[in-house]
Amino acid sequence: SNYHPDKQQSTPSHGSITQAEATVAEKPPRESRHRCPYCSYETPTHMERHIRVHTGERPFKCHLCERSFALQTTLNDHVRTHTGERPYACHLCPFRSAHRYTLKNHVRTHTGERPYQCSICLQTFTRGDSLRIHMYQH
C-alpha cells in the first residue's frame, strides 16, 4: 500500500486521523498475526522464508555447483549464471537480462525515471544502491 504515516485523511465519525492510525485500526489483533521470534518482522504468508534470515537455512541447492540458497527464486536466478538464459527482454531495444530487477533498472535508461531521491540534497538516482552509496558523502 502507498501510505504515509503523517498523511491526513478525514472520516465522518473520527474527524482527521493519520493514515497510519486508520491502517492500525483495520489490522486484525496482534495475537492472530504471525510474528518472527527473532525480531519484529510480521507477515502471514512469508514467515517460513523470513525465519531463514535468522537461522541461515539454505534448503535450495544448485545442481550445477555447490551453492545453496534460502529462496527458490534466488536459486532460479543463480542457475541462469550457468545456463546463460536471459528471459527478460526490453521492449524498447535488444537488451536482455537474466534478472527481472536488472531489466527494470535498464528500462529507466529509456524512460528517465529516477525514483530514488536524497533527502538532504534532493539529487535523484535510478537505483537504490546508487542512493545508498551517495548518502555516505553527506
C-alpha positions in Angstrom: 0.0 0.0 0.0 1.1 3.5 -0.7 0.5 5.3 2.6 2.5 7.8 4.6 2.0 7.8 8.3 1.7 11.6 8.5 -0.7 12.0 5.7 -4.1 13.2 7.0 -7.4 11.7 5.9 -10.8 12.6 7.1 -13.5 10.3 8.2 -17.1 11.3 9.1 -17.0 9.6 12.5 -13.5 10.3 13.7 -12.5 13.6 12.2 -9.0 14.0 11.0 -6.7 11.0 11.6 -3.4 9.9 10.1 -3.5 7.1 7.5 -1.2 5.0 9.8 -3.8 5.2 12.6 -6.5 4.2 10.1 -4.4 1.3 8.9 -3.7 0.1 12.5 -7.5 0.1 13.2 -8.0 -2.2 10.2 -5.4 -4.8 11.1 -6.5 -8.0 13.0 -5.5 -8.3 16.6 -1.8 -8.9 17.1 -2.2 -12.4 18.5 -3.8 -13.6 15.3 -0.9 -12.4 13.1 2.4 -14.2 12.6 5.3 -12.8 14.4 9.0 -13.6 14.0 10.5 -14.8 17.3 13.9 -13.2 16.5 12.8 -9.7 15.5 9.7 -7.5 15.0 9.1 -8.8 11.4 5.5 -9.8 10.9 3.8 -11.4 7.8 1.1 -14.1 7.4 2.4 -15.6 4.2 6.2 -15.3 4.2 7.2 -16.3 7.8 8.9 -19.5 6.9 11.1 -17.8 4.3 11.8 -14.9 6.6 13.0 -17.1 9.5 15.8 -18.3 7.2 17.3 -14.8 7.6 18.0 -15.6 11.2 18.6 -19.4 11.0 20.9 -19.4 8.0 18.9 -22.3 6.5 19.6 -22.6 2.7 17.5 -25.6 1.5 17.7 -24.8 -2.2 20.8 -26.3 -3.7 22.2 -25.7 -7.2 22.7 -29.0 -9.1 25.5 -27.4 -11.2 27.7 -26.2 -8.3 28.0 -26.3 -4.5 26.0 -23.1 -3.8 22.7 -23.2 -1.8 20.1 -20.5 -1.2 17.3 -19.6 1.2 14.8 -18.9 -1.6 13.8 -20.9 -4.6 13.6 -17.7 -6.7 17.2 -16.9 -5.7 18.3 -20.3 -6.8 16.5 -19.9 -10.1 18.3 -16.6 -10.7 21.6 -18.2 -9.9 21.1 -21.2 -12.3 21.0 -18.6 -15.1 24.6 -17.8 -14.4 25.4 -21.3 -15.5 22.9 -21.6 -18.4 23.3 -18.1 -19.9 19.5 -17.8 -20.1 18.3 -14.2 -20.4 14.4 -14.4 -20.3 13.8 -10.8 -19.6 13.7 -8.6 -22.7 13.5 -4.9 -23.1 10.5 -3.8 -25.3 12.4 -0.7 -26.4 15.8 -2.2 -27.5 17.5 -5.6 -28.0 18.7 -5.7 -24.3 18.0 -9.0 -22.5 18.7 -9.9 -18.9 18.9 -12.9 -16.7 17.2 -11.0 -13.8 13.9 -9.0 -13.7 15.4 -6.3 -11.5 18.3 -5.7 -14.0 15.7 -5.2 -16.8 13.7 -2.9 -14.6 16.8 -0.7 -14.0 17.7 -0.9 -17.7 14.3 0.4 -18.8 14.9 3.5 -16.7 17.7 4.4 -19.2 14.9 4.8 -21.7 12.2 6.4 -19.5 14.5 8.7 -17.5 12.7 7.6 -14.3 14.8 8.3 -11.2 12.7 7.1 -8.3 15.3 7.3 -5.5 15.9 10.8 -4.0 18.4 12.0 -1.5 16.6 13.6 1.4 19.5 16.0 2.0 20.4 17.4 -1.4 17.5 16.1 -3.4 19.7 14.5 -6.1 17.9 11.6 -7.8 19.0 8.2 -8.8 17.8 5.3 -11.0 18.9 2.7 -8.4 18.6 2.3 -4.7 22.1 1.2 -4.3 23.4 4.3 -6.0 21.5 6.4 -3.4 22.9 4.4 -0.5 26.5 5.0 -1.9 25.7 8.7 -2.4 24.5 9.0 1.2 28.0 8.3 2.5 29.1 11.6 1.0 26.9 13.5 3.4 
